[in-house]
Each structure stands twice: as structure tokens, then as C-alpha cells.
């Protein structure tokens, strides 16, 4: 799609890499769960999260507004939880973990007119 902003393309590619990693890790854990049942349960959760992430990223790639909202909301949750962790534990090193979600939210907000 010619009108997709470059930043959205980059976000999608990185998200797909993360989703594929979650799917692979989940599959490995499910296989390992043949010996440790709890491992299979955690692996199944990773598989589901990876598949959902892959599908939402596909919708973001296609500039679907509902995917834009999901990504923005999840990044805002990440920002709030990072700040909450920093305040709760008095350790402000997690603040560095919120920089990328902040950049993503600001960027997606500036290109929201591309989504439908």
C-alpha cells in the first residue's frame, strides 16, 4: 500500500519478528510440556499471544483503525505499568523501558489520519 507511512512499516516488521519469536518459543515450550505440564500451559499462552499479535500487526499493516487503537492502548498500558513499577519499587531504571512505547504512541498519533 503506497500510502503506508514508513514508521508504520518499521513498527509492523519489528512486531512480526516479536510475534514469530513468541510463536516459536511457545511451540518449544509446548513440546517441552510433554515432560513438564506447566511448561505446556505457559507455552500455549505464548502461542496465543504470538498469533494474536501477528494478526493485529497484519491489520496495522493494512492501516485498520481498530488495530491502531489496540496498539496505542497496549503501548499506553506499557507506559503506565513502567511508571508504576518505577514508583512502586523506587527503582527508576524501568523508565528507560517506556521510551519506545512513548515514541510509538506519539508517532502513531501523528499518522492516525492514514488509518481507516
Buried (B, 14 or more C-beta within 10 A) or exposed (E): EEEBBEBBEEBBEEBBEBBEEBBEBBBEBBEEBEEEEEBBEBBBEBBEBBBEBBEBBBBBBEBBEEBBEBBBEBBBEBBEBBBEBBEEEEEEEBEEBBEEBBEBBEBBEEBEEBBE
